Amino acid sequence: MIIIKSEREIELMKEAGLMVSKTHKYLKPFIKAGITTKELDDLAFDYIKSLGGNAACKGYGGFPGAICISVNEEVVHGIGGKRVLKNGDIVTLDIVVEYKGYHGDSAWTYEVGEISEENKYLLKHTENALYEGLKMVKPGARLGDVSYAIMKYAEKYNLGVVRELTGHGIGNEMHEAPDIPNYGKPHTGPILKEGMCLAIEPMLNLGTRDIYILDDDWTIVTQDGKNSAHFEHTVVVTKDGYYITTPRLN
């Protein structure tokens, strides 16, 4: 069942989402060659705490990090550790904040120094795919319309669409119904209604869509070792479209 949120709940979702946005903005200047992923994770944990929120990933299903930090061929669920970022890397920060029982969730893939044209292409079109999906969010639309829009855009630019990982509903829980694939058929799936809260998140690869999980039981990487990007916003379905609770703060 897809839960319709009350006005009070949506206000709390906005508060949680803004904390996510502030954390992305705070971390961005630290994303440079020479920093370790563990240092970024520690910075995120302390900053979220200073805002009055909780780093919701910490301990979720046993996950050890405060946020997910995925580098290059890592698609999602990378764990902060000794890995040192290098010039030319791309790194995804997937940040979830819980505030007074409600969640905000947003992922963004960042450049580390000067990156290749191929990586710029990947980031540009993965971000664009997210907004192509968001264009379809409004009351009366079908969830399959969102999924299909993302898939068609990704296919147009020859990017691999990861199928095993999806977006999701969000609210009291980090992951709620419905699952939101990044592929699908138009005019299918649940009908969107005002008050639904969704985390929409294309995960696209430069090569094959195939993935596998590393021995840490968390980090998911591309099968062919080519890079992956991930862009995500939490949105509320409004009477005439959608509202992003996790806006980018430049």
C-alpha positions, 0 to 999 in steps of 0.5 A: 500500500502506498501511504498518502502523507498528511500536511504535517508529515509532508512538512517534516519530510521537507525538514528532513529533505532540507537537511539532506540538501545542506549536507550535500552542500557542506560536503561538496568542497571536501570532494577533492583528490587526497581525501579518503571516503572514510573522512567524507563519511565522518564529516557527513555524520558529524554535520547531520548530527549538528543539524539535529538529524540522524544519519539514517543509513548508519546501522540500517540493516547493519550498514556501517557507514553514515552515508553511501559513498560509491566511487567510479564502477561502484553503483551504490552502497559503497562504504567509507574506508581507506580508499583515497579519491584521485583526480579524474574519479567520480563519486556518488554520495547517497545521503539519507536523513531522519528527522522526527521520524521522517526521511529525506533521501538524495544521491548525487554523483560528483566530479573529483578534479578534472574528469574525462569527457566520457565521465562528463557525458555519464553525469550529464545524461544520468542527471537529465534522466532523473528530470525526465522521470520527474516531468511525469510526476503528477496526480493521475499519472501512472508510475510506469510513465516515470519509469518509461521516461527514464529508460527511454532517455537512458537508451537514447544516450546508450547508457546501461539501465540497472534493473536490480535496483530501484527507487522507492516510496519514502516517509516514516521508513527509508524504503516504503511502497512502491518500488520505482524501477528505472525501466518500464511500460507507459500507462502501467503501474499504480496511479499517482495521487497527491500526498505520495512521497517518492524517491526517484533515482536513476542508476546508469552505467557507461557499459553493461547494465549488469552488476554484482555485489562485492564480498563486503555484502554491500557494495554493488559494482558494474560487471564490466568495470565501467563507471556508473552514476546515480542521481536521486531526489525525494519528491512529494506529489502535489495537486499540479505536479511535484515538489522536491524536498531535497533541492540542490543548494549551490 
